[in-house]
Amino acid sequence: KPGESVVVQEYLMRPMLIGKRKFDIRAFCLVASVQPPVVLIHEGMYLRRACEPFATGDLERRFPHLTNICVQKHHPRFGEDNVWDLA
C-alpha cells in the first residue's frame, strides 16, 4: 500500500552468538584497484553485541534481534558490554 514500509529478508533462526547474544562485526576496507588488486584495510574494527540474549519466542522485541547502536542505546544496560574494539 502507498505509504506503508516493509522489510523483506530471510531471518536466521540459528545465528552465531557470543555469550548467548547476537553480534555483528564492522570492518572497513577500500578496494583501490581490481587489476592489479589493491585493497586497503582499516585497522579500526569493532564488534557490536545485542543487550539481551537471543530468543526466537518474541520477534517483535528489537533488543535481542538487532545490534544497531540506534536501537540498543535505548536499552537500560546499553554501554556495559555492547561494543568491543577489535583493533
C-alpha positions in Angstrom: 0.0 0.0 0.0 1.2 3.6 -0.6 3.0 5.0 2.4 3.5 1.6 4.1 7.0 0.5 4.9 8.1 -3.1 4.8 11.4 -5.0 5.0 11.8 -8.3 3.1 14.6 -10.6 4.2 15.2 -14.1 5.4 15.7 -14.2 9.2 18.3 -16.6 10.6 16.7 -18.6 13.4 20.1 -20.1 14.5 22.6 -17.2 14.2 26.1 -17.3 15.6 26.1 -15.9 19.2 28.7 -14.6 21.6 27.6 -15.1 25.2 24.0 -16.0 24.0 23.8 -12.6 22.2 23.7 -11.7 18.5 26.5 -9.7 17.2 28.0 -8.1 14.1 31.5 -7.1 13.1 32.3 -3.8 11.5 35.4 -3.9 9.3 36.3 -1.3 6.8 38.3 -1.7 3.6 38.8 0.2 0.3 39.2 -1.7 -3.0 41.5 0.8 -4.7 42.1 -1.3 -7.8 40.9 -4.6 -9.2 43.7 -5.0 -11.8 46.2 -5.2 -10.1 44.3 -5.9 -6.9 44.9 -3.3 -4.3 42.9 -3.5 -1.1 43.5 -1.1 1.9 42.2 -2.5 5.2 41.5 -0.1 8.1 42.7 -1.5 11.4 39.8 0.1 13.4 37.4 -2.9 13.5 34.8 -3.3 16.2 32.1 -5.8 17.3 28.6 -4.9 18.4 26.5 -7.1 20.6 22.8 -7.0 21.5 21.9 -6.0 25.0 19.6 -9.0 25.6 20.1 -12.8 25.0 18.8 -14.1 21.7 15.5 -16.0 21.7 13.1 -16.8 18.9 10.0 -16.6 21.0 9.2 -12.9 20.6 10.3 -11.5 17.2 8.6 -8.1 18.0 11.2 -7.2 20.6 14.1 -5.4 19.0 16.8 -5.7 21.6 17.6 -9.4 21.3 17.5 -9.3 17.4 19.1 -6.0 16.2 22.6 -5.0 17.0 22.3 -1.4 15.7 23.5 1.2 18.1 20.4 3.3 17.3 18.2 0.6 18.7 20.5 -0.6 21.5 21.2 2.8 23.0 17.6 2.8 24.4 18.2 -0.3 26.5 18.9 0.3 30.2 22.1 -1.8 30.1 23.5 -0.2 26.9 27.2 0.6 27.2 28.0 -2.1 29.7 29.4 -4.6 27.2 28.0 -3.8 23.8 30.9 -2.6 21.7 34.2 -4.3 21.6 37.2 -2.7 20.0 39.0 -5.3 17.8 42.0 -3.2 16.7 
